[in-house]
């Protein structure tokens, strides 16, 4: 039973590390600005 709990804890820890890594390993200066937000809108 203890072995199952340790394995579940290890899997949870691995999941948290993967989520942390993907959330905070982006670009150094953040995301690039959205080019469509700065472009003037066409009104037809």
mmCIF file of the N, C-alpha and C atoms, coordinates in Angstrom:
data_MODEL
# 
_entry.id   MODEL 
# 
loop_
_atom_site.group_PDB 
_atom_site.id 
_atom_site.type_symbol 
_atom_site.label_atom_id 
_atom_site.label_alt_id 
_atom_site.label_comp_id 
_atom_site.label_asym_id 
_atom_site.label_entity_id 
_atom_site.label_seq_id 
_atom_site.pdbx_PDB_ins_code 
_atom_site.Cartn_x 
_atom_site.Cartn_y 
_atom_site.Cartn_z 
_atom_site.occupancy 
_atom_site.B_iso_or_equiv 
_atom_site.pdbx_formal_charge 
_atom_site.auth_seq_id 
_atom_site.auth_comp_id 
_atom_site.auth_asym_id 
_atom_site.auth_atom_id 
_atom_site.pdbx_PDB_model_num 
ATOM 1   N N  . UNK A 1 1  ? 0.830   -1.195 0.000   1.00 0.00 ? 1  UNK A N  1 
ATOM 2   C CA . UNK A 1 1  ? 0.000   0.000  0.000   1.00 0.00 ? 1  UNK A CA 1 
ATOM 3   C C  . UNK A 1 1  ? 0.876   1.262  0.000   1.00 0.00 ? 1  UNK A C  1 
ATOM 4   N N  . UNK A 1 2  ? 1.934   1.223  0.779   1.00 0.00 ? 2  UNK A N  1 
ATOM 5   C CA . UNK A 1 2  ? 2.838   2.374  0.836   1.00 0.00 ? 2  UNK A CA 1 
ATOM 6   C C  . UNK A 1 2  ? 3.509   2.608  -0.510  1.00 0.00 ? 2  UNK A C  1 
ATOM 7   N N  . UNK A 1 3  ? 3.844   1.527  -1.195  1.00 0.00 ? 3  UNK A N  1 
ATOM 8   C CA . UNK A 1 3  ? 4.477   1.652  -2.501  1.00 0.00 ? 3  UNK A CA 1 
ATOM 9   C C  . UNK A 1 3  ? 3.532   2.310  -3.518  1.00 0.00 ? 3  UNK A C  1 
ATOM 10  N N  . UNK A 1 4  ? 2.265   1.980  -3.454  1.00 0.00 ? 4  UNK A N  1 
ATOM 11  C CA . UNK A 1 4  ? 1.278   2.589  -4.360  1.00 0.00 ? 4  UNK A CA 1 
ATOM 12  C C  . UNK A 1 4  ? 1.139   4.082  -4.069  1.00 0.00 ? 4  UNK A C  1 
ATOM 13  N N  . UNK A 1 5  ? 1.114   4.451  -2.809  1.00 0.00 ? 5  UNK A N  1 
ATOM 14  C CA . UNK A 1 5  ? 1.019   5.866  -2.451  1.00 0.00 ? 5  UNK A CA 1 
ATOM 15  C C  . UNK A 1 5  ? 2.266   6.638  -2.886  1.00 0.00 ? 5  UNK A C  1 
ATOM 16  N N  . UNK A 1 6  ? 3.428   6.037  -2.722  1.00 0.00 ? 6  UNK A N  1 
ATOM 17  C CA . UNK A 1 6  ? 4.655   6.701  -3.168  1.00 0.00 ? 6  UNK A CA 1 
ATOM 18  C C  . UNK A 1 6  ? 4.675   6.869  -4.679  1.00 0.00 ? 6  UNK A C  1 
ATOM 19  N N  . UNK A 1 7  ? 4.200   5.873  -5.404  1.00 0.00 ? 7  UNK A N  1 
ATOM 20  C CA . UNK A 1 7  ? 4.148   5.969  -6.854  1.00 0.00 ? 7  UNK A CA 1 
ATOM 21  C C  . UNK A 1 7  ? 3.149   7.044  -7.296  1.00 0.00 ? 7  UNK A C  1 
ATOM 22  N N  . UNK A 1 8  ? 2.016   7.117  -6.637  1.00 0.00 ? 8  UNK A N  1 
ATOM 23  C CA . UNK A 1 8  ? 1.020   8.145  -6.962  1.00 0.00 ? 8  UNK A CA 1 
ATOM 24  C C  . UNK A 1 8  ? 1.570   9.537  -6.644  1.00 0.00 ? 8  UNK A C  1 
ATOM 25  N N  . UNK A 1 9  ? 2.272   9.670  -5.534  1.00 0.00 ? 9  UNK A N  1 
ATOM 26  C CA . UNK A 1 9  ? 2.881   10.949 -5.174  1.00 0.00 ? 9  UNK A CA 1 
ATOM 27  C C  . UNK A 1 9  ? 3.937   11.342 -6.197  1.00 0.00 ? 9  UNK A C  1 
ATOM 28  N N  . UNK A 1 10 ? 4.729   10.387 -6.644  1.00 0.00 ? 10 UNK A N  1 
ATOM 29  C CA . UNK A 1 10 ? 5.746   10.660 -7.661  1.00 0.00 ? 10 UNK A CA 1 
ATOM 30  C C  . UNK A 1 10 ? 5.132   11.082 -8.980  1.00 0.00 ? 10 UNK A C  1 
ATOM 31  N N  . UNK A 1 11 ? 4.042   10.437 -9.371  1.00 0.00 ? 11 UNK A N  1 
ATOM 32  C CA . UNK A 1 11 ? 3.365   10.804 -10.614 1.00 0.00 ? 11 UNK A CA 1 
ATOM 33  C C  . UNK A 1 11 ? 2.766   12.208 -10.513 1.00 0.00 ? 11 UNK A C  1 
ATOM 34  N N  . UNK A 1 12 ? 2.201   12.536 -9.374  1.00 0.00 ? 12 UNK A N  1 
ATOM 35  C CA . UNK A 1 12 ? 1.655   13.875 -9.167  1.00 0.00 ? 12 UNK A CA 1 
ATOM 36  C C  . UNK A 1 12 ? 2.758   14.923 -9.193  1.00 0.00 ? 12 UNK A C  1 
ATOM 37  N N  . UNK A 1 13 ? 3.867   14.618 -8.569  1.00 0.00 ? 13 UNK A N  1 
ATOM 38  C CA . UNK A 1 13 ? 4.998   15.536 -8.568  1.00 0.00 ? 13 UNK A CA 1 
ATOM 39  C C  . UNK A 1 13 ? 5.525   15.742 -9.985  1.00 0.00 ? 13 UNK A C  1 
ATOM 40  N N  . UNK A 1 14 ? 5.615   14.678 -10.759 1.00 0.00 ? 14 UNK A N  1 
ATOM 41  C CA . UNK A 1 14 ? 6.054   14.794 -12.138 1.00 0.00 ? 14 UNK A CA 1 
ATOM 42  C C  . UNK A 1 14 ? 5.082   15.639 -12.961 1.00 0.00 ? 14 UNK A C  1 
ATOM 43  N N  . UNK A 1 15 ? 3.798   15.447 -12.753 1.00 0.00 ? 15 UNK A N  1 
ATOM 44  C CA . UNK A 1 15 ? 2.794   16.254 -13.451 1.00 0.00 ? 15 UNK A CA 1 
ATOM 45  C C  . UNK A 1 15 ? 2.943   17.731 -13.106 1.00 0.00 ? 15 UNK A C  1 
ATOM 46  N N  . UNK A 1 16 ? 3.134   18.034 -11.838 1.00 0.00 ? 16 UNK A N  1 
ATOM 47  C CA . UNK A 1 16 ? 3.296   19.429 -11.421 1.00 0.00 ? 16 UNK A CA 1 
ATOM 48  C C  . UNK A 1 16 ? 4.554   20.052 -12.016 1.00 0.00 ? 16 UNK A C  1 
ATOM 49  N N  . UNK A 1 17 ? 5.628   19.293 -12.094 1.00 0.00 ? 17 UNK A N  1 
ATOM 50  C CA . UNK A 1 17 ? 6.862   19.802 -12.697 1.00 0.00 ? 17 UNK A CA 1 
ATOM 51  C C  . UNK A 1 17 ? 6.660   20.086 -14.178 1.00 0.00 ? 17 UNK A C  1 
ATOM 52  N N  . UNK A 1 18 ? 5.961   19.208 -14.873 1.00 0.00 ? 18 UNK A N  1 
ATOM 53  C CA . UNK A 1 18 ? 5.702   19.418 -16.307 1.00 0.00 ? 18 UNK A CA 1 
ATOM 54  C C  . UNK A 1 18 ? 4.833   20.651 -16.521 1.00 0.00 ? 18 UNK A C  1 
ATOM 55  N N  . UNK A 1 19 ? 3.800   20.813 -15.719 1.00 0.00 ? 19 UNK A N  1 
ATOM 56  C CA . UNK A 1 19 ? 2.924   21.991 -15.845 1.00 0.00 ? 19 UNK A CA 1 
ATOM 57  C C  . UNK A 1 19 ? 3.694   23.259 -15.526 1.00 0.00 ? 19 UNK A C  1 
ATOM 58  N N  . UNK A 1 20 ? 4.496   23.251 -14.479 1.00 0.00 ? 20 UNK A N  1 
ATOM 59  C CA . UNK A 1 20 ? 5.302   24.416 -14.096 1.00 0.00 ? 20 UNK A CA 1 
ATOM 60  C C  . UNK A 1 20 ? 6.266   24.770 -15.227 1.00 0.00 ? 20 UNK A C  1 
ATOM 61  N N  . UNK A 1 21 ? 6.909   23.764 -15.797 1.00 0.00 ? 21 UNK A N  1 
ATOM 62  C CA . UNK A 1 21 ? 7.885   23.989 -16.853 1.00 0.00 ? 21 UNK A CA 1 
ATOM 63  C C  . UNK A 1 21 ? 7.217   24.602 -18.082 1.00 0.00 ? 21 UNK A C  1 
ATOM 64  N N  . UNK A 1 22 ? 6.057   24.109 -18.451 1.00 0.00 ? 22 UNK A N  1 
ATOM 65  C CA . UNK A 1 22 ? 5.395   24.631 -19.644 1.00 0.00 ? 22 UNK A CA 1 
ATOM 66  C C  . UNK A 1 22 ? 4.807   26.015 -19.412 1.00 0.00 ? 22 UNK A C  1 
ATOM 67  N N  . UNK A 1 23 ? 4.447   26.344 -18.197 1.00 0.00 ? 23 UNK A N  1 
ATOM 68  C CA . UNK A 1 23 ? 3.873   27.659 -17.931 1.00 0.00 ? 23 UNK A CA 1 
ATOM 69  C C  . UNK A 1 23 ? 4.934   28.761 -17.910 1.00 0.00 ? 23 UNK A C  1 
ATOM 70  N N  . UNK A 1 24 ? 6.099   28.471 -17.359 1.00 0.00 ? 24 UNK A N  1 
ATOM 71  C CA . UNK A 1 24 ? 7.072   29.531 -17.100 1.00 0.00 ? 24 UNK A CA 1 
ATOM 72  C C  . UNK A 1 24 ? 8.352   29.408 -17.912 1.00 0.00 ? 24 UNK A C  1 
ATOM 73  N N  . UNK A 1 25 ? 8.359   28.629 -18.985 1.00 0.00 ? 25 UNK A N  1 
ATOM 74  C CA . UNK A 1 25 ? 9.570   28.529 -19.797 1.00 0.00 ? 25 UNK A CA 1 
ATOM 75  C C  . UNK A 1 25 ? 9.384   29.190 -21.149 1.00 0.00 ? 25 UNK A C  1 
ATOM 76  N N  . UNK A 1 26 ? 8.636   30.256 -21.191 1.00 0.00 ? 26 UNK A N  1 
ATOM 77  C CA . UNK A 1 26 ? 8.344   30.937 -22.452 1.00 0.00 ? 26 UNK A CA 1 
ATOM 78  C C  . UNK A 1 26 ? 9.457   31.875 -22.854 1.00 0.00 ? 26 UNK A C  1 
ATOM 79  N N  . UNK A 1 27 ? 9.110   32.838 -23.654 1.00 0.00 ? 27 UNK A N  1 
ATOM 80  C CA . UNK A 1 27 ? 10.085  33.811 -24.112 1.00 0.00 ? 27 UNK A CA 1 
ATOM 81  C C  . UNK A 1 27 ? 10.534  34.690 -22.959 1.00 0.00 ? 27 UNK A C  1 
ATOM 82  N N  . UNK A 1 28 ? 11.750  35.193 -23.074 1.00 0.00 ? 28 UNK A N  1 
ATOM 83  C CA . UNK A 1 28 ? 12.305  36.002 -21.981 1.00 0.00 ? 28 UNK A CA 1 
ATOM 84  C C  . UNK A 1 28 ? 11.562  37.327 -21.797 1.00 0.00 ? 28 UNK A C  1 
ATOM 85  N N  . UNK A 1 29 ? 11.108  37.892 -22.901 1.00 0.00 ? 29 UNK A N  1 
ATOM 86  C CA . UNK A 1 29 ? 10.393  39.166 -22.811 1.00 0.00 ? 29 UNK A CA 1 
ATOM 87  C C  . UNK A 1 29 ? 8.901   38.995 -22.985 1.00 0.00 ? 29 UNK A C  1 
ATOM 88  N N  . UNK A 1 30 ? 8.400   37.825 -22.727 1.00 0.00 ? 30 UNK A N  1 
ATOM 89  C CA . UNK A 1 30 ? 6.968   37.577 -22.846 1.00 0.00 ? 30 UNK A CA 1 
ATOM 90  C C  . UNK A 1 30 ? 6.570   37.230 -24.269 1.00 0.00 ? 30 UNK A C  1 
ATOM 91  N N  . UNK A 1 31 ? 5.302   37.235 -24.502 1.00 0.00 ? 31 UNK A N  1 
ATOM 92  C CA . UNK A 1 31 ? 4.780   36.897 -25.823 1.00 0.00 ? 31 UNK A CA 1 
ATOM 93  C C  . UNK A 1 31 ? 5.006   38.052 -26.786 1.00 0.00 ? 31 UNK A C  1 
ATOM 94  N N  . UNK A 1 32 ? 5.090   37.693 -28.068 1.00 0.00 ? 32 UNK A N  1 
ATOM 95  C CA . UNK A 1 32 ? 5.212   38.730 -29.088 1.00 0.00 ? 32 UNK A CA 1 
ATOM 96  C C  . UNK A 1 32 ? 3.894   39.491 -29.178 1.00 0.00 ? 32 UNK A C  1 
ATOM 97  N N  . UNK A 1 33 ? 3.958   40.774 -29.489 1.00 0.00 ? 33 UNK A N  1 
ATOM 98  C CA . UNK A 1 33 ? 2.697   41.526 -29.630 1.00 0.00 ? 33 UNK A CA 1 
ATOM 99  C C  . UNK A 1 33 ? 1.897   41.010 -30.804 1.00 0.00 ? 33 UNK A C  1 
ATOM 100 N N  . UNK A 1 34 ? 0.601   41.053 -30.656 1.00 0.00 ? 34 UNK A N  1 
ATOM 101 C CA . UNK A 1 34 ? -0.299  40.582 -31.695 1.00 0.00 ? 34 UNK A CA 1 
ATOM 102 C C  . UNK A 1 34 ? -0.303  41.594 -32.833 1.00 0.00 ? 34 UNK A C  1 
ATOM 103 N N  . UNK A 1 35 ? 0.087   41.171 -34.021 1.00 0.00 ? 35 UNK A N  1 
ATOM 104 C CA . UNK A 1 35 ? 0.174   42.089 -35.162 1.00 0.00 ? 35 UNK A CA 1 
ATOM 105 C C  . UNK A 1 35 ? -1.189  42.564 -35.613 1.00 0.00 ? 35 UNK A C  1 
ATOM 106 N N  . UNK A 1 36 ? -2.208  41.748 -35.435 1.00 0.00 ? 36 UNK A N  1 
ATOM 107 C CA . UNK A 1 36 ? -3.546  42.146 -35.887 1.00 0.00 ? 36 UNK A CA 1 
ATOM 108 C C  . UNK A 1 36 ? -4.161  43.197 -34.974 1.00 0.00 ? 36 UNK A C  1 
ATOM 109 N N  . UNK A 1 37 ? -3.693  43.288 -33.752 1.00 0.00 ? 37 UNK A N  1 
ATOM 110 C CA . UNK A 1 37 ? -4.254  44.283 -32.827 1.00 0.00 ? 37 UNK A CA 1 
ATOM 111 C C  . UNK A 1 37 ? -3.811  45.688 -33.197 1.00 0.00 ? 37 UNK A C  1 
ATOM 112 N N  . UNK A 1 38 ? -2.596  45.814 -33.784 1.00 0.00 ? 38 UNK A N  1 
ATOM 113 C CA . UNK A 1 38 ? -2.084  47.127 -34.128 1.00 0.00 ? 38 UNK A CA 1 
ATOM 114 C C  . UNK A 1 38 ? -2.500  47.586 -35.521 1.00 0.00 ? 38 UNK A C  1 
ATOM 115 N N  . UNK A 1 39 ? -2.942  46.678 -36.351 1.00 0.00 ? 39 UNK A N  1 
ATOM 116 C CA . UNK A 1 39 ? -3.310  47.015 -37.722 1.00 0.00 ? 39 UNK A CA 1 
ATOM 117 C C  . UNK A 1 39 ? -4.648  47.769 -37.735 1.00 0.00 ? 39 UNK A C  1 
ATOM 118 N N  . UNK A 1 40 ? -4.744  48.768 -38.611 1.00 0.00 ? 40 UNK A N  1 
ATOM 119 C CA . UNK A 1 40 ? -6.028  49.477 -38.700 1.00 0.00 ? 40 UNK A CA 1 
ATOM 120 C C  . UNK A 1 40 ? -7.093  48.570 -39.287 1.00 0.00 ? 40 UNK A C  1 
ATOM 121 N N  . UNK A 1 41 ? -8.294  48.730 -38.820 1.00 0.00 ? 41 UNK A N  1 
ATOM 122 C CA . UNK A 1 41 ? -9.406  47.888 -39.277 1.00 0.00 ? 41 UNK A CA 1 
ATOM 123 C C  . UNK A 1 41 ? -10.025 48.500 -40.518 1.00 0.00 ? 41 UNK A C  1 
ATOM 124 N N  . UNK A 1 42 ? -10.365 47.633 -41.477 1.00 0.00 ? 42 UNK A N  1 
ATOM 125 C CA . UNK A 1 42 ? -11.040 48.074 -42.687 1.00 0.00 ? 42 UNK A CA 1 
ATOM 126 C C  . UNK A 1 42 ? -12.536 48.033 -42.494 1.00 0.00 ? 42 UNK A C  1 
ATOM 127 N N  . UNK A 1 43 ? -13.164 49.097 -42.880 1.00 0.00 ? 43 UNK A N  1 
ATOM 128 C CA . UNK A 1 43 ? -14.625 49.131 -42.805 1.00 0.00 ? 43 UNK A CA 1 
ATOM 129 C C  . UNK A 1 43 ? -15.178 49.146 -44.219 1.00 0.00 ? 43 UNK A C  1 
ATOM 130 N N  . UNK A 1 44 ? -15.870 48.119 -44.596 1.00 0.00 ? 44 UNK A N  1 
ATOM 131 C CA . UNK A 1 44 ? -16.440 48.036 -45.949 1.00 0.00 ? 44 UNK A CA 1 
ATOM 132 C C  . UNK A 1 44 ? -17.867 48.493 -45.971 1.00 0.00 ? 44 UNK A C  1 
# 
